[in-house]
């Protein structure tokens, strides 16, 4: 409301401070949600609402939304989708959270170039992959990426903030779908690819 000027015109310094407070609040909410999800998964109390549906029913809307964010950074987003994808058994909200996380990370940690997204069948799985031309992942960071509170050593160089829990939560969500998630990178400054796979639903 204040950001929209409901209380009159604000000076740039005040507007900037309010923006920082809003962003800090958003990060705190994300941290609490991640911690709650971790607690529920680790204790076996997180409920899943599985449906049999195409993964693109989740990915299309997320990519459309995040493509606008990428364009504001001057990034090119290429979305390549295989035709006639088989259905998968998913909790749409949980998978949406994972898709948002790894796609948003690719945009966040890429200052120039492109983000390439692929949705395809690989053997008996449906695979979602996001490749960027960003900062890459060092050999030292790679083994720890999907651990709690893990963030790359070079993250501070591009002025981004996060909870360090997103990939850990994503890994647990994907594994609950009998899938797998991993990352690939040639090293620092050479971009990275994040991939997850979910089994094709039986009798489809």
SULHUBEL-V490687 format. One line per field, one symbol per residue. ss: DSSP state (H for helix, E for strand, C for the rest). A space follows every 50 residues. Layout:
BEGIN
ss=???
END
This chain:
BEGIN
ss=CCCCCCCCCCCHHHHHHHHHHHHHHHHHHHHHHHHHHHHHHHCCCCCCCC EEECCHHHHHHHHHHHHHHHHHCCCEEEEEECCCCCCEEECHHHHHHHHH HHHHHHHHCCCCCEEEEEEEEECCEEEEEEEECCCCCCHHHHCCCCCCCC CCCCHHHHCCCCCCCHHHHHHHHHHHCCCEEEEECCCCCCCEEEEEEEEE CCCC
END
